[in-house]
């Protein structure tokens, strides 16, 4: 079990592990079971040797996450590593958000996010989305279970403060994730009204394997009519495995 840092891809996390543990050099085959997006951190199950054949079993394990979501903005990736869509300013209250969150508890069919590795007609969705060819594509769905949403809390933060943090996160990410374009969109958002307070909802959630938390957050924004995207995401548990 590895701890993935914010800004790393799962492969970069495993490369860091190999560098710190020479016995797991390039001759040892390794893989991970359960992807974490670059902005996310936490428990990453890594498999080596004969354990590689158990990958499917680990993928189905339930997971627990701690999430911080921004209300009032949405992105095409459903998290901060995406292009912004800003909604008209509105005030949020616990009485608005709590009932909407509770609707996700249970078993239901979740659409795969456009920016995901799910394939449609032989192409990965994120490739279709990057090419601007999503129109007319029906996003496939899968059955997921949300066992519990708990430890819900609310806060506010200024545009300037949150964008400074977002930019620092995005600058940690290597590879081609449209970083320059995304940073420019966030910085323009901050400059429009740097002191405006944004509503943040923090919550923990226990889900079945394969559930997209950013999909839940995007759907939450749609239910509220305000937009929402993930700011920070930490996976604290996979099955019985925790960082401790």
Secondary structure per residue as TSV (DSSP state, phi and psi in degrees):
chain	resnum	aa	ss	phi	psi
A	1	X	-	360.0	130.3
A	2	X	E	-115.2	160.6
A	3	X	E	-108.1	110.6
A	4	X	E	-81.9	134.8
A	5	X	-	-89.3	156.9
A	6	X	T	-59.6	132.7
A	7	X	T	97.6	-18.9
A	8	X	-	-85.8	149.8
A	9	X	-	-86.9	162.1
A	10	X	H	-56.4	-37.8
A	11	X	H	-65.7	-39.2
A	12	X	H	-65.5	-35.4
A	13	X	H	-63.4	-43.6
A	14	X	H	-67.8	-36.4
A	15	X	H	-63.0	-39.8
A	16	X	H	-63.6	-40.0
A	17	X	H	-63.5	-43.6
A	18	X	H	-61.2	-41.7
A	19	X	H	-64.0	-34.1
A	20	X	H	-84.9	-13.1
A	21	X	-	-134.6	84.3
A	22	X	G	-55.6	-23.4
A	23	X	G	-66.2	-17.1
A	24	X	G	-104.3	58.8
A	25	X	-	-78.3	-172.6
A	26	X	T	-63.2	-17.2
A	27	X	T	-75.5	-15.9
A	28	X	S	-95.4	118.4
A	29	X	-	-71.0	134.1
A	30	X	E	-137.9	154.4
A	31	X	E	-149.7	173.1
A	32	X	E	-119.8	154.7
A	33	X	E	-120.7	98.9
A	34	X	S	105.8	98.9
A	35	X	-	-70.9	149.3
A	36	X	-	-122.5	131.8
A	37	X	-	-65.1	160.7
A	38	X	T	-55.7	-35.0
A	39	X	T	-77.8	-12.1
A	40	X	E	-89.2	161.8
A	41	X	E	-135.4	172.4
A	42	X	E	116.8	-153.6
A	43	X	E	-68.5	123.3
A	44	X	E	-126.5	116.0
A	45	X	E	-78.7	121.8
A	46	X	E	-111.6	139.7
A	47	X	E	-121.5	143.3
A	48	X	E	-142.1	156.7
A	49	X	G	61.2	-135.9
A	50	X	G	-64.8	-22.3
A	51	X	G	-66.3	-16.0
A	52	X	G	-56.6	-32.3
A	53	X	G	-74.7	-7.4
A	54	X	G	-98.9	10.2
A	55	X	H	-55.4	-45.1
A	56	X	H	-61.0	-35.0
A	57	X	H	-65.7	-40.7
A	58	X	H	-70.8	-32.1
A	59	X	H	-63.5	-28.8
A	60	X	T	-86.5	-3.9
A	61	X	S	-66.4	143.4
A	62	X	-	-66.2	157.1
A	63	X	E	-136.6	152.8
A	64	X	E	-124.2	135.0
A	65	X	E	-128.3	153.1
A	66	X	E	-115.2	124.9
A	67	X	E	-125.2	142.0
A	68	X	E	-121.1	123.6
A	69	X	E	-120.8	143.4
A	70	X	E	-93.9	128.7
A	71	X	E	-96.6	144.6
A	72	X	S	101.5	-7.5
A	73	X	E	-137.4	149.9
A	74	X	E	-130.7	162.1
A	75	X	E	-136.1	164.8
A	76	X	T	-72.8	-14.9
A	77	X	T	-102.0	-6.2
A	78	X	S	74.8	5.2
A	79	X	B	-138.7	-175.2
A	80	X	S	-69.6	-13.2
A	81	X	S	-90.3	54.9
A	82	X	S	-154.8	170.9
A	83	X	-	-81.9	135.7
A	84	X	E	-76.3	146.9
A	85	X	E	-130.1	110.3
A	86	X	E	-94.7	134.1
A	87	X	-	-101.3	157.2
A	88	X	-	-56.4	142.5
A	89	X	-	-61.9	134.2
A	90	X	-	-146.8	159.0
A	91	X	-	-93.0	138.2
A	92	X	-	-110.9	148.5
A	93	X	-	-131.3	157.0
A	94	X	H	-54.2	-35.4
A	95	X	H	-66.1	-20.9
A	96	X	H	-82.6	-44.0
A	97	X	H	-83.1	-41.4
A	98	X	H	-58.3	-49.2
A	99	X	H	-60.9	-36.2
A	100	X	H	-65.9	-42.8
A	101	X	H	-61.8	-40.6
A	102	X	H	-64.8	-23.0
A	103	X	T	-67.7	-16.4
A	104	X	T	-85.3	-12.4
A	105	X	S	-73.2	128.0
A	106	X	E	129.5	-168.8
A	107	X	E	-108.5	130.1
A	108	X	E	-158.2	173.3
A	109	X	E	-97.4	123.4
A	110	X	E	-106.6	133.0
A	111	X	E	-74.8	141.1
A	112	X	-	-67.0	138.9
A	113	X	-	-62.8	148.6
A	114	X	S	-57.2	-37.2
A	115	X	S	-94.4	79.4
A	116	X	S	-148.3	171.5
A	117	X	S	-91.0	3.7
A	118	X	-	-60.0	137.0
A	119	X	E	-95.6	141.9
A	120	X	E	-131.4	120.2
A	121	X	T	53.0	39.9
A	122	X	T	83.7	-0.7
A	123	X	E	-117.0	141.4
A	124	X	E	-71.8	141.2
A	125	X	H	-55.7	-39.9
A	126	X	H	-65.2	-29.8
A	127	X	H	-70.0	-39.3
A	128	X	H	-64.7	-42.9
A	129	X	H	-65.4	-43.9
A	130	X	H	-62.6	-31.2
A	131	X	T	-83.1	-2.1
A	132	X	T	70.1	30.3
A	133	X	-	-113.4	25.6
A	134	X	-	-75.8	-23.7
A	135	X	T	-57.5	126.3
A	136	X	T	88.0	-5.8
A	137	X	-	-89.3	123.0
A	138	X	-	-86.1	119.3
A	139	X	-	-68.3	125.9
A	140	X	-	-66.0	157.2
A	141	X	E	-124.7	159.1
A	142	X	E	-141.9	156.2
A	143	X	E	-79.4	127.9
A	144	X	E	-129.9	161.5
A	145	X	E	-129.1	126.9
A	146	X	E	-102.8	110.0
A	147	X	E	-74.8	-42.8
A	148	X	E	-160.8	141.2
A	149	X	E	-118.4	124.0
A	150	X	E	-146.2	174.7
A	151	X	E	52.8	46.5
A	152	X	E	-79.9	132.6
A	153	X	E	-144.1	157.5
A	154	X	E	-125.0	149.4
A	155	X	E	-155.0	171.8
A	156	X	E	-131.6	155.7
A	157	X	E	-152.3	147.8
A	158	X	E	-72.9	155.2
A	159	X	H	-55.1	-45.4
A	160	X	H	-63.2	-40.7
A	161	X	H	-66.3	-46.5
A	162	X	H	-71.5	-35.9
A	163	X	H	-68.0	-36.2
A	164	X	H	-59.4	-41.7
A	165	X	H	-68.2	-42.9
A	166	X	H	-60.3	-45.2
A	167	X	H	-63.1	-39.1
A	168	X	H	-64.2	-35.2
A	169	X	H	-68.8	-48.5
A	170	X	H	-62.6	-34.4
A	171	X	T	-68.7	-14.8
A	172	X	T	-80.7	-14.4
A	173	X	-	-90.4	128.0
A	174	X	-	-93.1	168.9
A	175	X	S	87.9	-178.1
A	176	X	-	-99.8	94.7
A	177	X	S	-119.2	24.6
A	178	X	-	62.2	33.7
A	179	X	H	-55.4	-45.8
A	180	X	H	-62.4	-44.5
A	181	X	H	-64.3	-40.9
A	182	X	H	-69.1	-44.7
A	183	X	H	-59.7	-42.3
A	184	X	H	-60.8	-38.8
A	185	X	H	-69.1	-38.0
A	186	X	H	-69.8	-41.6
A	187	X	H	-65.6	-37.2
A	188	X	H	-63.9	-38.6
A	189	X	H	-61.6	-42.6
A	190	X	H	-67.5	-40.2
A	191	X	H	-67.6	-27.3
A	192	X	H	-60.8	-40.6
A	193	X	-	-159.2	73.9
A	194	X	T	-60.3	-28.0
A	195	X	T	-93.1	-6.1
A	196	X	-	-62.0	136.2
A	197	X	E	-87.6	130.2
A	198	X	E	-101.2	144.2
A	199	X	E	-85.6	134.9
A	200	X	E	-121.4	136.6
A	201	X	E	-117.8	126.4
A	202	X	E	-103.8	137.7
A	203	X	E	-157.0	158.5
A	204	X	E	-110.5	151.0
A	205	X	E	-148.4	136.5
A	206	X	E	-109.0	127.3
A	207	X	E	-139.3	166.2
A	208	X	-	-74.3	158.9
A	209	X	T	-58.5	139.1
A	210	X	T	90.3	-0.4
A	211	X	-	-76.2	133.8
A	212	X	-	-92.0	112.3
A	213	X	H	-67.5	-36.0
A	214	X	H	-66.3	-27.0
A	215	X	H	-68.0	-39.3
A	216	X	H	-62.4	-43.9
A	217	X	H	-65.9	-42.1
A	218	X	H	-62.6	-41.9
A	219	X	H	-64.8	-35.3
A	220	X	H	-60.0	-44.7
A	221	X	H	-60.3	-37.5
A	222	X	H	-68.3	-40.5
A	223	X	H	-63.7	-36.3
A	224	X	H	-81.4	-14.1
A	225	X	T	70.3	24.7
A	226	X	S	-126.6	-15.1
A	227	X	-	80.2	151.0
A	228	X	E	-162.4	148.0
A	229	X	E	-147.1	157.7
A	230	X	E	-74.8	131.0
A	231	X	E	-93.8	-54.8
A	232	X	E	-134.1	145.8
A	233	X	E	-143.3	128.7
A	234	X	E	-129.3	125.0
A	235	X	E	-92.2	113.6
A	236	X	E	-94.8	-18.1
A	237	X	E	-156.1	140.0
A	238	X	E	-129.4	111.7
A	239	X	T	57.4	-122.9
A	240	X	T	-91.2	-1.6
A	241	X	E	-91.6	128.3
A	242	X	E	-130.6	171.0
A	243	X	-	-63.8	-30.0
A	244	X	-	-70.8	360.0
